[in-house]
Amino acid sequence: MKEGIDVAQQITEITRTLSNKIAVVTGASRGAGKGIAIALGQAGTTVYVTGRSAANTDSPYGGSVGETAELVTKSGGEGIPTIVDHADDAAVADLFERIKQEHGKLDILVNNASKVAGPATGGFWEKSLEIADLITVGLRSHYVASYYAAPLMIANGKGLIVNTGHYGAVSYFQNPAYGAQKAGGDKMAADMAKELRPYNVAAVSIWMGGLDTERTRAYFATLPADKIPKQKLESPEFTGRVIAALYNTDRRMNLSGQALIGAELGAILGVTDIDGSIPMSNRFTMGGPHELHRSLID
């Protein structure tokens, strides 16, 4: 994509880029996953939308895999709602076997599923131990989905695995389980990239900034006006637009293995947010990705 084009032109170009491509976006009932799935749909992709929410009453924040899939289809792709508990390895295996039978390939996997529980404040020892489930559904589940996705991408001769990441990998954010999950996702992508490189399959972690999601809006609604952060939030669709551009760029394999700040990658690839704005990197306030050891890039 070129820099300096208007939003309408950019959307038109995006729509042409990923027709006939197959993607899986995990944890896409709402939030980041929902936005990513919709943006990939805008690019013409067939998207398997996974999550546990069969109805929008299953979460206090609303949303369901069916609603997201419908929006993917309305945006120009094909949304396929798929109820999957990503703590269930057999259910994940069944998902990718279904994709193999229906399409014989997979082009993009976005690992976004996570399990969030408990309050954001207080010491980790004061919170429910259930918060540690974020390491299972959010780190281990990324590994399991990638395990089943990789053979389909290798057979296809091209692919992209994305772990949704965050600055919490290097700075304090929410709790120790969150930080461990994000740091682990970065290293997992780097190591997978090393092993997948001979097969033209890339793996990256993309750090998202503050997102305008249902959960964020609900949290802000509890704050006094003077306590609401002033920085503009990224739309959840922005990361999906970046992923579409990354899949198509000839820099894809050069960037493989890295943890990448979405706002910075978007600037490199000429991607704007859905309102035409350019999201801001938080590198200088929250830190940046670690440098990879040469053993991971040689």
LOVEX-547244 format. One record per residue (C-alpha): residue number from 1; residue in three letters; x, y, z negated. Coordinates in steps of 0.02 Angstrom, whole numbers, plus 50000, padded with zeros to 5 digits. Example, Ala and Ser with C-alpha at 12.3 -4.5 7.8 and 13.67 -1.06 7.14 Angstrom:
BEGIN
+-----+-----+-------+-------+-------+
:   i :  aa :     X :     Y :     Z :
+-----+-----+-------+-------+-------+
:   1 : ALA : 50615 : 49775 : 49610 :
:   2 : SER : 50684 : 49947 : 49643 :
+-----+-----+-------+-------+-------+
This chain:
BEGIN
+-----+-----+-------+-------+-------+
:   i :  aa :     X :     Y :     Z :
+-----+-----+-------+-------+-------+
:   1 : MET : 50000 : 50000 : 50000 :
:   2 : LYS : 50057 : 50175 : 50038 :
:   3 : GLU : 50067 : 50317 : 49915 :
:   4 : GLY : 49961 : 50472 : 49944 :
:   5 : ILE : 49807 : 50391 : 50021 :
:   6 : ASP : 49636 : 50436 : 49952 :
:   7 : VAL : 49536 : 50318 : 49844 :
:   8 : ALA : 49406 : 50273 : 49977 :
:   9 : GLN : 49544 : 50228 : 50100 :
:  10 : GLN : 49635 : 50128 : 49969 :
:  11 : ILE : 49479 : 50028 : 49924 :
:  12 : THR : 49453 : 49991 : 50109 :
:  13 : GLU : 49631 : 49928 : 50124 :
:  14 : ILE : 49615 : 49823 : 49965 :
:  15 : THR : 49457 : 49742 : 50032 :
:  16 : ARG : 49552 : 49673 : 50181 :
:  17 : THR : 49698 : 49601 : 50086 :
:  18 : LEU : 49644 : 49441 : 49998 :
:  19 : SER : 49506 : 49365 : 50103 :
:  20 : ASN : 49516 : 49174 : 50104 :
:  21 : LYS : 49616 : 49177 : 49942 :
:  22 : ILE : 49566 : 49079 : 49787 :
:  23 : ALA : 49593 : 49146 : 49613 :
:  24 : VAL : 49557 : 49097 : 49433 :
:  25 : VAL : 49535 : 49231 : 49301 :
:  26 : THR : 49522 : 49159 : 49127 :
:  27 : GLY : 49428 : 49246 : 48987 :
:  28 : ALA : 49329 : 49352 : 49110 :
:  29 : SER : 49159 : 49369 : 49027 :
:  30 : ARG : 49204 : 49546 : 48976 :
:  31 : GLY : 49350 : 49664 : 48948 :
:  32 : ALA : 49511 : 49652 : 49046 :
:  33 : GLY : 49468 : 49486 : 49127 :
:  34 : LYS : 49303 : 49552 : 49192 :
:  35 : GLY : 49384 : 49704 : 49270 :
:  36 : ILE : 49524 : 49601 : 49348 :
:  37 : ALA : 49399 : 49479 : 49423 :
:  38 : ILE : 49295 : 49620 : 49497 :
:  39 : ALA : 49448 : 49703 : 49574 :
:  40 : LEU : 49504 : 49539 : 49652 :
:  41 : GLY : 49328 : 49519 : 49719 :
:  42 : GLN : 49344 : 49691 : 49796 :
:  43 : ALA : 49496 : 49623 : 49887 :
:  44 : GLY : 49389 : 49485 : 49961 :
:  45 : THR : 49445 : 49345 : 49845 :
:  46 : THR : 49347 : 49194 : 49789 :
:  47 : VAL : 49362 : 49205 : 49599 :
:  48 : TYR : 49327 : 49067 : 49474 :
:  49 : VAL : 49270 : 49166 : 49323 :
:  50 : THR : 49301 : 49069 : 49163 :
:  51 : GLY : 49250 : 49095 : 48983 :
:  52 : ARG : 49138 : 49027 : 48846 :
:  53 : SER : 48997 : 49154 : 48859 :
:  54 : ALA : 48850 : 49080 : 48953 :
:  55 : ALA : 48735 : 49224 : 48900 :
:  56 : ASN : 48769 : 49406 : 48858 :
:  57 : THR : 48703 : 49374 : 48683 :
:  58 : ASP : 48848 : 49256 : 48646 :
:  59 : SER : 48957 : 49404 : 48596 :
:  60 : PRO : 48918 : 49566 : 48506 :
:  61 : TYR : 49003 : 49653 : 48653 :
:  62 : GLY : 48890 : 49574 : 48783 :
:  63 : GLY : 48945 : 49499 : 48948 :
:  64 : SER : 48946 : 49323 : 49019 :
:  65 : VAL : 49036 : 49226 : 49154 :
:  66 : GLY : 48878 : 49232 : 49260 :
:  67 : GLU : 48865 : 49421 : 49250 :
:  68 : THR : 49047 : 49443 : 49297 :
:  69 : ALA : 49034 : 49320 : 49440 :
:  70 : GLU : 48884 : 49414 : 49508 :
:  71 : LEU : 48983 : 49577 : 49503 :
:  72 : VAL : 49129 : 49493 : 49593 :
:  73 : THR : 49011 : 49442 : 49732 :
:  74 : LYS : 48931 : 49615 : 49741 :
:  75 : SER : 49105 : 49692 : 49755 :
:  76 : GLY : 49142 : 49594 : 49913 :
:  77 : GLY : 49215 : 49428 : 49856 :
:  78 : GLU : 49135 : 49268 : 49793 :
:  79 : GLY : 49115 : 49245 : 49607 :
:  80 : ILE : 49100 : 49069 : 49538 :
:  81 : PRO : 49046 : 49064 : 49355 :
:  82 : THR : 49128 : 48923 : 49259 :
:  83 : ILE : 49101 : 48890 : 49075 :
:  84 : VAL : 49269 : 48836 : 49005 :
:  85 : ASP : 49331 : 48827 : 48826 :
:  86 : HIS : 49517 : 48857 : 48849 :
:  87 : ALA : 49552 : 48768 : 48685 :
:  88 : ASP : 49494 : 48608 : 48773 :
:  89 : ASP : 49634 : 48540 : 48884 :
:  90 : ALA : 49519 : 48416 : 48969 :
:  91 : ALA : 49397 : 48554 : 49018 :
:  92 : VAL : 49542 : 48654 : 49093 :
:  93 : ALA : 49602 : 48501 : 49189 :
:  94 : ASP : 49426 : 48477 : 49257 :
:  95 : LEU : 49422 : 48658 : 49317 :
:  96 : PHE : 49578 : 48640 : 49422 :
:  97 : GLU : 49526 : 48469 : 49487 :
:  98 : ARG : 49365 : 48552 : 49545 :
:  99 : ILE : 49464 : 48687 : 49635 :
: 100 : LYS : 49572 : 48554 : 49717 :
: 101 : GLN : 49418 : 48461 : 49779 :
: 102 : GLU : 49328 : 48618 : 49838 :
: 103 : HIS : 49474 : 48715 : 49914 :
: 104 : GLY : 49632 : 48610 : 49908 :
: 105 : LYS : 49734 : 48758 : 49849 :
: 106 : LEU : 49751 : 48901 : 49727 :
: 107 : ASP : 49830 : 49070 : 49764 :
: 108 : ILE : 49817 : 49171 : 49602 :
: 109 : LEU : 49799 : 49126 : 49419 :
: 110 : VAL : 49770 : 49263 : 49292 :
: 111 : ASN : 49794 : 49201 : 49114 :
: 112 : ASN : 49690 : 49318 : 49008 :
: 113 : ALA : 49589 : 49206 : 48891 :
: 114 : SER : 49614 : 49245 : 48708 :
: 115 : LYS : 49526 : 49220 : 48543 :
: 116 : VAL : 49513 : 49377 : 48438 :
: 117 : ALA : 49452 : 49365 : 48259 :
: 118 : GLY : 49450 : 49468 : 48101 :
: 119 : PRO : 49484 : 49652 : 48059 :
: 120 : ALA : 49627 : 49751 : 48134 :
: 121 : THR : 49686 : 49818 : 47965 :
: 122 : GLY : 49768 : 49737 : 47814 :
: 123 : GLY : 49912 : 49615 : 47792 :
: 124 : PHE : 49910 : 49453 : 47888 :
: 125 : TRP : 49895 : 49356 : 47725 :
: 126 : GLU : 49734 : 49448 : 47684 :
: 127 : LYS : 49647 : 49402 : 47846 :
: 128 : SER : 49564 : 49243 : 47902 :
: 129 : LEU : 49684 : 49108 : 47959 :
: 130 : GLU : 49573 : 49099 : 48113 :
: 131 : ILE : 49675 : 49244 : 48184 :
: 132 : ALA : 49814 : 49118 : 48217 :
: 133 : ASP : 49699 : 49040 : 48348 :
: 134 : LEU : 49759 : 49181 : 48462 :
: 135 : ILE : 49918 : 49079 : 48481 :
: 136 : THR : 49814 : 48931 : 48540 :
: 137 : VAL : 49690 : 49021 : 48651 :
: 138 : GLY : 49803 : 49157 : 48717 :
: 139 : LEU : 49973 : 49072 : 48726 :
: 140 : ARG : 49955 : 48883 : 48731 :
: 141 : SER : 49803 : 48902 : 48844 :
: 142 : HIS : 49909 : 49005 : 48965 :
: 143 : TYR : 50032 : 48861 : 48973 :
: 144 : VAL : 49896 : 48730 : 49001 :
: 145 : ALA : 49810 : 48829 : 49139 :
: 146 : SER : 49977 : 48859 : 49225 :
: 147 : TYR : 50021 : 48675 : 49207 :
: 148 : TYR : 49870 : 48626 : 49310 :
: 149 : ALA : 49879 : 48774 : 49429 :
: 150 : ALA : 50062 : 48755 : 49479 :
: 151 : PRO : 50043 : 48597 : 49586 :
: 152 : LEU : 49903 : 48679 : 49686 :
: 153 : MET : 50011 : 48833 : 49718 :
: 154 : ILE : 50165 : 48729 : 49761 :
: 155 : ALA : 50064 : 48629 : 49888 :
: 156 : ASN : 50001 : 48794 : 49958 :
: 157 : GLY : 50178 : 48862 : 49982 :
: 158 : LYS : 50139 : 49026 : 49893 :
: 159 : GLY : 50063 : 49082 : 49730 :
: 160 : LEU : 50058 : 49205 : 49587 :
: 161 : ILE : 50034 : 49172 : 49402 :
: 162 : VAL : 49999 : 49324 : 49293 :
: 163 : ASN : 49996 : 49329 : 49104 :
: 164 : THR : 49908 : 49485 : 49042 :
: 165 : GLY : 50031 : 49568 : 48923 :
: 166 : HIS : 50047 : 49718 : 48810 :
: 167 : TYR : 50173 : 49831 : 48724 :
: 168 : GLY : 50136 : 49730 : 48566 :
: 169 : ALA : 50269 : 49610 : 48631 :
: 170 : VAL : 50402 : 49733 : 48572 :
: 171 : SER : 50312 : 49853 : 48453 :
: 172 : TYR : 50192 : 49828 : 48309 :
: 173 : PHE : 50011 : 49812 : 48363 :
: 174 : GLN : 49866 : 49738 : 48264 :
: 175 : ASN : 49949 : 49587 : 48181 :
: 176 : PRO : 50094 : 49462 : 48192 :
: 177 : ALA : 49991 : 49333 : 48288 :
: 178 : TYR : 49954 : 49463 : 48423 :
: 179 : GLY : 50137 : 49510 : 48438 :
: 180 : ALA : 50192 : 49328 : 48447 :
: 181 : GLN : 50063 : 49291 : 48580 :
: 182 : LYS : 50115 : 49436 : 48691 :
: 183 : ALA : 50302 : 49407 : 48669 :
: 184 : GLY : 50277 : 49223 : 48704 :
: 185 : GLY : 50178 : 49260 : 48861 :
: 186 : ASP : 50322 : 49365 : 48927 :
: 187 : LYS : 50452 : 49230 : 48897 :
: 188 : MET : 50337 : 49095 : 48964 :
: 189 : ALA : 50317 : 49190 : 49128 :
: 190 : ALA : 50505 : 49213 : 49141 :
: 191 : ASP : 50542 : 49028 : 49115 :
: 192 : MET : 50403 : 48972 : 49231 :
: 193 : ALA : 50467 : 49090 : 49364 :
: 194 : LYS : 50639 : 49010 : 49353 :
: 195 : GLU : 50568 : 48837 : 49389 :
: 196 : LEU : 50441 : 48896 : 49519 :
: 197 : ARG : 50559 : 49005 : 49621 :
: 198 : PRO : 50609 : 48867 : 49746 :
: 199 : TYR : 50425 : 48846 : 49790 :
: 200 : ASN : 50386 : 49030 : 49828 :
: 201 : VAL : 50274 : 49043 : 49676 :
: 202 : ALA : 50296 : 49196 : 49565 :
: 203 : ALA : 50256 : 49216 : 49381 :
: 204 : VAL : 50249 : 49382 : 49290 :
: 205 : SER : 50178 : 49464 : 49136 :
: 206 : ILE : 50087 : 49628 : 49167 :
: 207 : TRP : 50073 : 49746 : 49019 :
: 208 : MET : 49909 : 49838 : 49011 :
: 209 : GLY : 49885 : 50004 : 48922 :
: 210 : GLY : 49736 : 50056 : 48819 :
: 211 : LEU : 49584 : 49990 : 48911 :
: 212 : ASP : 49409 : 50060 : 48929 :
: 213 : THR : 49321 : 49900 : 48876 :
: 214 : GLU : 49162 : 49857 : 48783 :
: 215 : ARG : 49263 : 49817 : 48626 :
: 216 : THR : 49361 : 49981 : 48636 :
: 217 : ARG : 49203 : 50085 : 48659 :
: 218 : ALA : 49122 : 49998 : 48510 :
: 219 : TYR : 49275 : 50033 : 48402 :
: 220 : PHE : 49286 : 50216 : 48454 :
: 221 : ALA : 49102 : 50235 : 48410 :
: 222 : THR : 49148 : 50200 : 48227 :
: 223 : LEU : 49280 : 50338 : 48221 :
: 224 : PRO : 49261 : 50524 : 48183 :
: 225 : ALA : 49279 : 50628 : 48341 :
: 226 : ASP : 49449 : 50696 : 48286 :
: 227 : LYS : 49518 : 50519 : 48264 :
: 228 : ILE : 49478 : 50457 : 48439 :
: 229 : PRO : 49639 : 50447 : 48543 :
: 230 : LYS : 49653 : 50581 : 48676 :
: 231 : GLN : 49752 : 50482 : 48803 :
: 232 : LYS : 49650 : 50428 : 48953 :
: 233 : LEU : 49613 : 50243 : 48955 :
: 234 : GLU : 49648 : 50126 : 49101 :
: 235 : SER : 49498 : 50044 : 49182 :
: 236 : PRO : 49503 : 49853 : 49169 :
: 237 : GLU : 49494 : 49851 : 49360 :
: 238 : PHE : 49661 : 49939 : 49374 :
: 239 : THR : 49761 : 49784 : 49327 :
: 240 : GLY : 49665 : 49682 : 49455 :
: 241 : ARG : 49707 : 49810 : 49589 :
: 242 : VAL : 49890 : 49797 : 49540 :
: 243 : ILE : 49884 : 49607 : 49547 :
: 244 : ALA : 49808 : 49612 : 49722 :
: 245 : ALA : 49946 : 49728 : 49780 :
: 246 : LEU : 50081 : 49623 : 49697 :
: 247 : TYR : 50020 : 49464 : 49781 :
: 248 : ASN : 50037 : 49546 : 49952 :
: 249 : THR : 50198 : 49644 : 49932 :
: 250 : ASP : 50361 : 49575 : 49998 :
: 251 : ARG : 50434 : 49619 : 49826 :
: 252 : ARG : 50332 : 49482 : 49743 :
: 253 : MET : 50472 : 49357 : 49723 :
: 254 : ASN : 50599 : 49491 : 49677 :
: 255 : LEU : 50486 : 49542 : 49533 :
: 256 : SER : 50450 : 49363 : 49480 :
: 257 : GLY : 50498 : 49322 : 49302 :
: 258 : GLN : 50483 : 49498 : 49237 :
: 259 : ALA : 50371 : 49579 : 49110 :
: 260 : LEU : 50306 : 49731 : 49204 :
: 261 : ILE : 50215 : 49883 : 49138 :
: 262 : GLY : 50057 : 49892 : 49243 :
: 263 : ALA : 50059 : 50082 : 49255 :
: 264 : GLU : 50238 : 50079 : 49320 :
: 265 : LEU : 50206 : 49936 : 49441 :
: 266 : GLY : 50052 : 50025 : 49505 :
: 267 : ALA : 50157 : 50180 : 49540 :
: 268 : ILE : 50285 : 50076 : 49634 :
: 269 : LEU : 50151 : 49990 : 49740 :
: 270 : GLY : 50048 : 50147 : 49768 :
: 271 : VAL : 49897 : 50088 : 49668 :
: 272 : THR : 49782 : 50210 : 49580 :
: 273 : ASP : 49644 : 50180 : 49455 :
: 274 : ILE : 49464 : 50170 : 49513 :
: 275 : ASP : 49439 : 50358 : 49490 :
: 276 : GLY : 49598 : 50401 : 49587 :
: 277 : SER : 49700 : 50439 : 49431 :
: 278 : ILE : 49874 : 50372 : 49399 :
: 279 : PRO : 49885 : 50282 : 49231 :
: 280 : MET : 50027 : 50333 : 49116 :
: 281 : SER : 50161 : 50215 : 49052 :
: 282 : ASN : 50183 : 50203 : 48864 :
: 283 : ARG : 50364 : 50148 : 48878 :
: 284 : PHE : 50432 : 50295 : 48781 :
: 285 : THR : 50307 : 50282 : 48638 :
: 286 : MET : 50284 : 50093 : 48622 :
: 287 : GLY : 50439 : 50019 : 48703 :
: 288 : GLY : 50480 : 49928 : 48863 :
: 289 : PRO : 50511 : 49748 : 48917 :
: 290 : HIS : 50671 : 49659 : 48869 :
: 291 : GLU : 50807 : 49635 : 49000 :
: 292 : LEU : 50814 : 49458 : 49066 :
: 293 : HIS : 50970 : 49352 : 49041 :
: 294 : ARG : 51059 : 49310 : 49203 :
: 295 : SER : 51014 : 49126 : 49180 :
: 296 : LEU : 50834 : 49173 : 49219 :
: 297 : ILE : 50867 : 49271 : 49378 :
: 298 : ASP : 51013 : 49180 : 49460 :
+-----+-----+-------+-------+-------+
